Amino acid sequence: MATPISGGTSFDFGAAPQAAAAQPKTTNTAAAAEAKQASKTDTKAYTVKLSEDAQVRLLKTQGQSVSQISVITDLSAKAVDGYLEITQAPPTGTATSK
């Protein structure tokens, strides 16, 4: 793009006169319909289904307790513990051997 120089005209600097390019009006209804169809598909909503493991971990990072996650996901507390790699301590009892 040429930068205009003040104090002269394009003719003074030897530039060829430029006419504005005429933009033809398009009345192609097929192109308009295609553009509308494209815009409809652009707004299509997508869904993602998380695995049980990913859903349990996501809920845990959001601050949910094991019992809340169990209710939300319809999994047992033991299954939730398994996904979160929570191990239960062995019961401490006084077992006597004979």
Beta strands, then each sheet from edge to edge (+ up, - down):
end
